[in-house]
């Protein structure tokens, strides 16, 4: 395990975050991820990086919501705001104690807290839009395997560890080299898609089209997410038309929503249905901006071939596509704004096809270009 965590730390510090001497790194995680944080701290310190760590503890969020008056919920977290505003790099390590510990929080209190955090989130989206900009923020999101995630994935902890590390290419003698291969392969796809105007996703269960004219496709190559393996963009907001069915379960605020079907006209979701969790959709589509799409994407990580109820991995499944309702990513040129960004995923390996300006470029989970 120590050897794997050392490799993980080096990959995150050198490849994902490209840390340089004199920079400041902010890490947020839980106390469960201490073994990985130790190795990251060691590696970053060798580089000459100043590291600050924010560890959260079991049920910290629930304690806050259960006990804080509204006035406290409206206060911005001081150090988090400072770090997001001024640090050079930000690493968020997912390492949950319990995936459901805040499921039953009062909706009104959650709304107050969300509104309080919105200014910080806006700074985050601005700074991460271009990590190489003068005020850019290099960021990465990764996973430390915990029992909570293993249980959600219906795996033992050891199985889940193997799954996570394999998805990150950590069993390779040269993990960074593997991600550089991913970068090169996906760059070809990105450059092709940047020249495309109209895209169509088609399968037995789906036929939906959208314009990406003037938008930018992003090569997600393991820097901003580890693991990664996807290319994505933002559709022209009023151009999405058709029907899309998502074959994999989607998770929203800890609730499973299965068999989602959306009907879309001129960019707006006008009708929706789910085999399980339809009431969740009813609530989601009350949120401003949620009826429009902020992302369209194609998963390319073939080391991930099953869902685990963790979007960091599930949206990267090789042979899948996903679409997200809500907030756009600024770097794609997307303009939709919303308090949510919810990815919904569908399998394309059985009957899936993708057309770009009328040309078949993808069939049954594989690119043809």
PLY file of the C-alpha trace (Angstrom):
ply
format ascii 1.0
element vertex 369
property float x
property float y
property float z
element edge 368
property int vertex1
property int vertex2
end_header
0.00 0.00 0.00
2.78 2.47 0.87
4.37 1.95 -2.54
1.04 2.57 -4.29
0.40 5.72 -2.23
3.89 7.01 -3.03
3.16 6.54 -6.74
-0.25 8.17 -6.29
1.31 11.18 -4.55
3.97 11.64 -7.24
1.34 11.39 -9.98
-0.86 14.01 -8.31
1.99 16.40 -7.49
3.93 16.21 -10.74
1.39 15.28 -13.41
-2.03 16.42 -12.19
-1.05 19.62 -10.36
2.34 20.31 -11.96
3.57 21.76 -8.68
6.53 24.14 -8.72
8.86 25.48 -6.06
7.41 28.43 -4.17
3.76 27.59 -4.87
1.03 27.12 -2.26
-1.07 23.93 -2.25
-4.40 23.62 -0.43
-5.66 20.08 0.32
-9.18 19.39 1.56
-10.21 15.90 2.65
-11.24 13.87 5.69
-9.06 12.38 8.38
-9.47 8.96 6.71
-7.15 10.04 3.88
-4.23 10.80 6.19
-1.98 8.04 4.69
-2.24 9.60 1.22
-1.94 13.16 2.54
1.32 12.23 4.30
2.85 11.07 1.00
1.57 14.13 -0.89
2.95 16.39 1.84
6.30 14.61 1.63
6.49 14.88 -2.18
5.27 18.48 -2.33
7.71 19.54 0.36
10.61 18.05 -1.64
9.55 20.30 -4.53
9.52 23.33 -2.25
5.74 23.77 -2.08
3.95 25.29 0.92
1.13 22.89 1.88
-1.96 23.58 4.00
-4.43 20.81 4.83
-8.08 21.10 5.85
-9.19 17.81 7.43
-12.89 17.31 8.08
-14.08 14.80 10.66
-16.96 12.35 10.90
-20.40 14.02 10.58
-18.90 17.51 10.57
-21.44 18.73 8.03
-24.37 17.17 9.85
-23.29 18.72 13.16
-23.16 22.13 11.49
-26.62 21.83 9.94
-28.19 20.38 13.09
-26.84 23.03 15.45
-25.94 26.23 13.63
-28.35 29.17 13.57
-29.14 30.61 10.15
-26.76 33.50 10.80
-23.85 31.07 11.12
-24.88 29.11 8.02
-24.70 32.40 6.09
-21.07 32.95 7.04
-18.41 32.10 4.48
-15.69 29.65 5.59
-12.78 32.03 6.07
-9.78 29.83 5.30
-11.48 27.99 2.44
-12.29 31.31 0.77
-8.71 32.52 1.24
-7.26 29.34 -0.25
-9.61 29.28 -3.25
-8.88 32.96 -3.87
-5.11 33.05 -3.39
-3.44 29.62 -3.45
-1.80 28.26 -6.61
-3.15 24.70 -6.44
-6.10 22.92 -4.86
-6.46 19.18 -4.31
-9.77 17.74 -3.12
-9.37 14.14 -1.95
-12.67 12.32 -1.58
-12.56 10.05 1.46
-16.06 9.87 2.97
-16.98 8.31 6.31
-20.65 7.93 5.34
-22.17 8.84 1.99
-25.56 9.43 3.58
-24.72 11.49 6.66
-26.31 14.70 5.32
-29.21 13.14 3.42
-31.85 14.24 5.90
-30.72 17.82 6.35
-33.47 20.45 6.39
-33.88 21.78 2.83
-34.18 25.39 3.97
-30.90 25.19 5.86
-29.18 23.53 2.92
-30.41 26.34 0.66
-29.03 29.00 3.04
-25.63 27.30 3.09
-25.58 26.86 -0.69
-26.27 30.56 -1.16
-23.51 31.44 1.30
-20.99 29.35 -0.63
-22.00 30.67 -4.06
-19.48 33.58 -4.13
-16.62 31.19 -3.32
-17.82 28.75 -5.97
-17.89 31.59 -8.50
-14.26 32.42 -7.68
-13.42 28.73 -8.05
-15.03 28.46 -11.49
-13.34 31.67 -12.64
-9.86 30.62 -11.51
-10.07 27.01 -12.72
-11.35 27.95 -16.18
-7.73 28.31 -17.30
-5.06 26.95 -14.97
-2.36 28.69 -17.01
-3.91 32.15 -16.74
-2.08 34.71 -14.55
-4.62 34.15 -11.77
-5.39 30.54 -12.66
-5.94 27.86 -10.05
-4.53 24.39 -10.72
-6.96 21.92 -9.23
-7.47 18.19 -9.10
-10.09 15.88 -7.63
-9.15 12.35 -6.61
-10.31 9.43 -4.48
-8.93 7.74 -1.41
-10.69 4.36 -1.03
-12.86 4.13 2.09
-15.30 1.57 3.44
-18.24 3.86 2.61
-17.32 3.96 -1.09
-16.63 0.22 -1.16
-20.06 -0.55 0.29
-21.76 1.81 -2.17
-20.01 -0.02 -5.01
-20.95 -3.45 -3.58
-17.28 -4.32 -3.18
-15.00 -5.28 -0.33
-12.56 -2.54 0.65
-9.69 -4.48 -0.91
-11.61 -4.90 -4.17
-12.44 -1.20 -4.19
-8.81 -0.25 -3.60
-7.80 -2.37 -6.58
-10.55 -0.74 -8.67
-9.48 2.82 -7.78
-5.78 2.24 -8.27
-6.30 0.42 -11.56
-8.50 3.25 -12.87
-5.61 5.62 -12.11
-3.01 3.36 -13.84
-1.13 3.07 -10.54
-0.20 -0.56 -11.16
1.85 0.56 -14.15
5.60 1.00 -13.74
5.10 4.50 -15.15
1.63 5.91 -14.31
2.48 9.35 -15.70
3.51 7.75 -18.98
0.14 6.00 -19.21
-1.69 9.31 -18.72
0.46 10.99 -21.34
-0.74 8.29 -23.76
-4.34 9.07 -22.78
-3.65 12.77 -23.37
-2.29 12.13 -26.87
-5.17 9.80 -27.87
-7.83 12.18 -26.62
-6.16 15.24 -28.14
-6.86 13.77 -31.57
-10.54 13.43 -30.67
-10.67 16.94 -29.16
-9.16 18.54 -32.25
-11.60 16.68 -34.51
-14.63 17.65 -32.41
-13.56 21.30 -32.22
-14.25 21.52 -35.98
-17.74 20.00 -35.67
-21.01 21.94 -35.58
-23.75 19.34 -35.01
-23.51 16.21 -32.84
-26.06 13.42 -32.57
-26.15 10.69 -29.89
-28.18 7.70 -31.11
-28.99 4.31 -29.56
-31.98 2.00 -29.12
-33.03 4.18 -26.21
-31.79 7.60 -27.34
-31.86 10.02 -30.25
-30.73 13.50 -29.31
-28.81 16.17 -31.19
-27.16 19.47 -30.28
-24.93 22.17 -31.68
-21.39 22.69 -30.42
-20.57 25.39 -32.95
-18.22 27.90 -31.39
-17.76 25.74 -28.30
-14.53 24.11 -27.13
-14.02 20.41 -26.41
-11.88 19.62 -23.38
-9.34 16.80 -23.23
-9.83 15.53 -19.67
-6.56 13.66 -19.31
-6.05 13.09 -15.59
-5.09 16.59 -14.51
-8.31 18.11 -13.17
-9.71 14.68 -12.27
-7.74 11.60 -11.25
-8.77 9.25 -12.68
-10.12 10.78 -15.84
-10.70 9.66 -19.39
-13.32 11.73 -21.19
-13.76 14.49 -23.74
-16.47 17.02 -23.03
-17.97 20.30 -24.14
-20.96 22.54 -23.52
-23.83 22.47 -26.03
-25.28 25.67 -27.43
-27.98 26.17 -24.84
-31.08 26.34 -27.06
-29.90 23.76 -29.62
-30.56 20.47 -27.80
-33.48 18.50 -29.22
-34.72 14.94 -28.92
-35.04 12.17 -26.37
-32.31 10.71 -24.18
-32.52 7.70 -21.86
-29.85 7.12 -19.23
-29.21 3.44 -18.58
-27.04 3.82 -15.48
-28.37 4.93 -12.10
-27.72 8.58 -11.25
-27.16 9.78 -7.70
-28.48 13.12 -6.46
-27.97 14.14 -2.82
-27.50 10.48 -1.92
-30.67 9.33 -3.66
-30.65 6.80 -6.47
-32.56 7.78 -9.60
-32.82 4.98 -12.15
-34.00 4.74 -15.74
-34.13 8.47 -16.40
-35.66 9.61 -19.70
-35.66 13.25 -20.75
-37.53 14.88 -23.61
-35.88 18.09 -24.82
-37.11 20.90 -27.05
-34.95 23.87 -28.08
-32.55 23.18 -25.24
-35.11 22.85 -22.47
-36.18 19.65 -20.72
-39.94 19.73 -21.23
-40.80 16.27 -19.91
-39.08 13.74 -17.68
-39.60 10.30 -16.24
-37.67 7.86 -14.07
-38.29 4.21 -13.27
-37.11 4.94 -9.70
-36.88 8.39 -8.10
-39.18 10.47 -10.28
-39.91 12.80 -7.35
-36.22 13.68 -7.23
-36.44 14.85 -10.84
-39.53 16.89 -9.98
-37.52 18.75 -7.33
-34.36 19.11 -9.40
-36.14 20.73 -12.31
-37.48 23.44 -10.02
-33.91 24.68 -9.60
-33.13 27.67 -11.86
-31.10 26.60 -14.89
-31.59 22.88 -14.26
-33.79 22.31 -17.34
-30.89 23.21 -19.63
-27.67 21.30 -20.29
-24.26 22.41 -19.11
-22.21 19.51 -20.48
-22.09 16.81 -23.14
-19.36 14.19 -22.89
-17.94 10.84 -23.98
-16.26 8.48 -21.49
-13.01 6.83 -22.60
-11.49 5.09 -19.56
-11.78 1.40 -20.44
-10.20 0.44 -17.10
-13.61 1.44 -15.69
-16.33 -0.94 -16.85
-18.95 -0.77 -14.10
-20.79 1.80 -12.03
-19.82 2.39 -8.41
-22.28 5.15 -7.38
-19.36 7.58 -7.59
-19.54 10.10 -10.44
-15.77 10.64 -10.45
-15.50 7.12 -11.89
-18.91 6.42 -13.40
-18.87 9.29 -15.90
-15.51 8.07 -17.25
-16.73 4.54 -18.14
-15.22 3.58 -21.48
-18.05 3.13 -23.98
-20.48 5.57 -22.35
-21.76 9.08 -22.92
-23.10 11.49 -20.36
-24.98 14.76 -20.30
-25.21 17.11 -17.33
-28.14 19.35 -16.55
-27.31 22.65 -14.90
-24.09 24.65 -14.62
-21.80 24.92 -17.63
-18.01 24.83 -17.51
-16.67 28.22 -18.53
-13.70 26.72 -20.40
-16.07 25.06 -22.91
-17.77 28.34 -23.76
-20.99 27.15 -22.12
-23.23 29.87 -20.73
-25.85 28.06 -18.64
-25.87 28.98 -14.98
-27.40 26.93 -12.20
-26.90 25.86 -8.61
-26.40 22.25 -9.72
-24.38 20.24 -12.22
-25.81 16.71 -12.40
-24.24 14.13 -14.72
-26.44 11.39 -16.19
-24.81 8.44 -17.96
-25.85 5.95 -20.62
-24.17 2.85 -22.06
-23.30 2.99 -25.77
-21.64 -0.42 -26.21
-24.73 -2.29 -27.42
-26.27 -0.01 -30.04
-24.68 3.39 -29.56
-23.68 5.65 -32.42
-22.35 9.21 -32.52
-22.63 11.35 -35.62
-20.64 14.54 -36.19
-22.07 16.75 -38.94
-23.78 13.64 -40.30
-20.67 11.42 -40.31
-20.60 8.28 -38.15
-17.56 8.74 -35.85
-18.35 6.31 -33.00
-20.02 2.91 -32.86
-20.78 0.51 -30.02
-18.53 2.25 -27.51
-15.53 2.93 -29.75
-14.37 5.90 -31.82
-13.93 5.30 -35.56
-11.84 8.42 -36.19
0 1
1 2
2 3
3 4
4 5
5 6
6 7
7 8
8 9
9 10
10 11
11 12
12 13
13 14
14 15
15 16
16 17
17 18
18 19
19 20
20 21
21 22
22 23
23 24
24 25
25 26
26 27
27 28
28 29
29 30
30 31
31 32
32 33
33 34
34 35
35 36
36 37
37 38
38 39
39 40
40 41
41 42
42 43
43 44
44 45
45 46
46 47
47 48
48 49
49 50
50 51
51 52
52 53
53 54
54 55
55 56
56 57
57 58
58 59
59 60
60 61
61 62
62 63
63 64
64 65
65 66
66 67
67 68
68 69
69 70
70 71
71 72
72 73
73 74
74 75
75 76
76 77
77 78
78 79
79 80
80 81
81 82
82 83
83 84
84 85
85 86
86 87
87 88
88 89
89 90
90 91
91 92
92 93
93 94
94 95
95 96
96 97
97 98
98 99
99 100
100 101
101 102
102 103
103 104
104 105
105 106
106 107
107 108
108 109
109 110
110 111
111 112
112 113
113 114
114 115
115 116
116 117
117 118
118 119
119 120
120 121
121 122
122 123
123 124
124 125
125 126
126 127
127 128
128 129
129 130
130 131
131 132
132 133
133 134
134 135
135 136
136 137
137 138
138 139
139 140
140 141
141 142
142 143
143 144
144 145
145 146
146 147
147 148
148 149
149 150
150 151
151 152
152 153
153 154
154 155
155 156
156 157
157 158
158 159
159 160
160 161
161 162
162 163
163 164
164 165
165 166
166 167
167 168
168 169
169 170
170 171
171 172
172 173
173 174
174 175
175 176
176 177
177 178
178 179
179 180
180 181
181 182
182 183
183 184
184 185
185 186
186 187
187 188
188 189
189 190
190 191
191 192
192 193
193 194
194 195
195 196
196 197
197 198
198 199
199 200
200 201
201 202
202 203
203 204
204 205
205 206
206 207
207 208
208 209
209 210
210 211
211 212
212 213
213 214
214 215
215 216
216 217
217 218
218 219
219 220
220 221
221 222
222 223
223 224
224 225
225 226
226 227
227 228
228 229
229 230
230 231
231 232
232 233
233 234
234 235
235 236
236 237
237 238
238 239
239 240
240 241
241 242
242 243
243 244
244 245
245 246
246 247
247 248
248 249
249 250
250 251
251 252
252 253
253 254
254 255
255 256
256 257
257 258
258 259
259 260
260 261
261 262
262 263
263 264
264 265
265 266
266 267
267 268
268 269
269 270
270 271
271 272
272 273
273 274
274 275
275 276
276 277
277 278
278 279
279 280
280 281
281 282
282 283
283 284
284 285
285 286
286 287
287 288
288 289
289 290
290 291
291 292
292 293
293 294
294 295
295 296
296 297
297 298
298 299
299 300
300 301
301 302
302 303
303 304
304 305
305 306
306 307
307 308
308 309
309 310
310 311
311 312
312 313
313 314
314 315
315 316
316 317
317 318
318 319
319 320
320 321
321 322
322 323
323 324
324 325
325 326
326 327
327 328
328 329
329 330
330 331
331 332
332 333
333 334
334 335
335 336
336 337
337 338
338 339
339 340
340 341
341 342
342 343
343 344
344 345
345 346
346 347
347 348
348 349
349 350
350 351
351 352
352 353
353 354
354 355
355 356
356 357
357 358
358 359
359 360
360 361
361 362
362 363
363 364
364 365
365 366
366 367
367 368
